[in-house]
């Protein structure tokens, strides 16, 4: 699966691959492979990217075209 949306969102936010790779603490080359779909991106990294771009993991992986993030669950006391 190719993650075109990762690239589009990254470019829309004026981030380089190196910027995002540093956030994820991976090599730029590794991040490039995520965008190309030649390496599997973990759920943890997808979650970080969804927070960064203020969207949902489902949007990032193409399961929905709705860009709005899901509401965060209320914290229990």
Secondary structure as UniProt FT lines:
FT   HELIX           4..12
FT   TURN            13..14
FT   HELIX           17..24
FT   HELIX           28..36
FT   HELIX           43..53
FT   HELIX           57..60
FT   TURN            61..62
//
